Amino acid sequence: MAGSFGVASYNLHGINNGRSGLLELCDNRNIQIIAVQEHWLHDSNLHLLNYIHPDFVGFSISAMSERLCTSVYCGRLYGGVGFLWRKPISSNVTIGTRATSGRCLSLALSLDCSMVVNIATVYFPCYSTSISYSIDLSECLSFLEEMFDDGLPAVILGI
């Protein structure tokens, strides 16, 4: 992984809505890692991100897993975060922790200089006065606090 590399963050607003913008990011040779939020994919469709661009592979989590296991759901899917990275750096990427809510995911990137950098993608909740907002926000902040505990450099991406 010689030289510098670029990292981008992109809110897809659904894989179908954001596909063209994501392809533009993938076509940019300066970008090595893309953090995505709001892909709106269920567990059974998470593999679709791996088919976005032939030069990229990735990993993602769904925000719908627990919801669809515990109740009948009507309406469109929501949430979910993930990462795409160029295939040549795959050996330098290790998936880190993930939040069960589907709002937070981290990876560790090993650089050539024997340095490891933690990278997180986070989809923060929209502000409201509800208790569910407080719970979701607390989960995101706790996730980030845990990521910083190892003392490694960190990058936080998302909204």
N, C-alpha and C positions, 0 to 999 in steps of 0.2 A: 504494500500500500504506500508506495513512494509518493511524495509530493503532498499537496493539499487536497481536500475533498470538501464538497458542499453537502449541506443538509437542508432539507425543506420540510415544511409542515403544510398540510392541506386538509381543509374540512370539505369532505365530498358532498355532504347533504344527500347522501345515498349514492351507491356505486354507479347507478345509471345516470344520475344528474352530474356527477363529478368526473366521469370517465374521460372526457375530452381534455379537461384541465390536468388530470393525472397523467395522461399520455404526453402532454406537453412537458411536464416536469421530467418524465422518464426519458424523453428525447434530448434533454439538456445534459450534455456530456460532463458538465461541472458538478452535477448532483449525483451523489453516491447513495444517500439514504433519504427516504421520504417517510415522514410520520403522517399517518392519516387518522382522521377522526370522522365519526358519523358515517360509517360505510353502510349501515343498516342491514347487515347480513346476519342470518341465523347460523348457528354452528354448522349445519349441513351445507352451507354455501360459502364458508370462509375460504375455501380453496380457490374461489373465483379471482381473488386478488393476485394469485400466482400466475394467472393467464392474462393479466393486463398488458404486459410488455415482455418480449422474449429475453431482454437483458436483465430482468429483475426477478427476484424471488422474495418471499416475505412470510410474515407471521401476523395473525390478528386474533382478536378475541371478540366475542359477541356480547352485546348488552342485553340480548333477548333470552339467553340460556335459562336463567332462573325463572324469569317471567313466564316463559312458555311451558315450563315444567310444573308450575304451581297453579296455573289458571288458564281458562280459555281466553284468548286475546283477539280483539277485533281492532281493525285499523292497520295503518302502515307500521312497519318495523322501525326501530330507532336505535341511535347510538352505535357503539362499537368503535374500537381503535386498533391500529396496527402499524406495522413497518414494512416497507419495501426497501430492498437494498440490491445493488448490482451483484450479479453472480460471482464475479472475481473476488469480492471481499467476504464471501460466505464463511470462509474459514476463520475470519476475524470477528464474526458476530456470534454472540451467545445470548439466547433469550433469557431475560431476567424474571422479575416477579410480575404478576398480573393481578389485577383487582377482580373479584368475583362480579362486581357490578358492570364490568366491561368498560369502565371509564379510564383506566390507567394500565399502562404496559411499559416495561422497561427492557432495554437490552444493554449488553456490555460490548463495547467496540475495542478490540485490541489494536493498538497502533504499532507501527514498525519499531518505534523507539522503546518498546516494552512497557508503554503506558496503556492503561485501560481507562476508558471514559464511559460513564453511565449515561444513557440517553433515555429519556422518558417521553412518552406521548400521553397527554392528559386531556380529557374532555370534561371541563368543569361544568357544573350545573348552572342553569340560568337563575339569576337571583329571584328569590321570592321570600315571603315571610313564613313559609310552611316549615314544619319539622322535617319533612323529607329533604328539603334543600339543605338544612343544617347537617343532616346525616350524610348526604352525598358529598357536600363540601368537606366535611370532616374526614371522610374516607380518602378523598383526593389528597388532602394536605398530609394525612398520616402516611399515605403511600410515598409521597415525596420525602417526608422526614426520614422514613426508613431507608430510602435510597441514598440519602446523604450520610447515613450512619457509618458507611464503610470508609469515608474520608476520600474517596476517589473524585476526580473532577466530574462534573455532571452538566448535562444540557437538558433543559425542559422545553418541550415543544407542545403545541396545542392551543386550545382556547378555553 
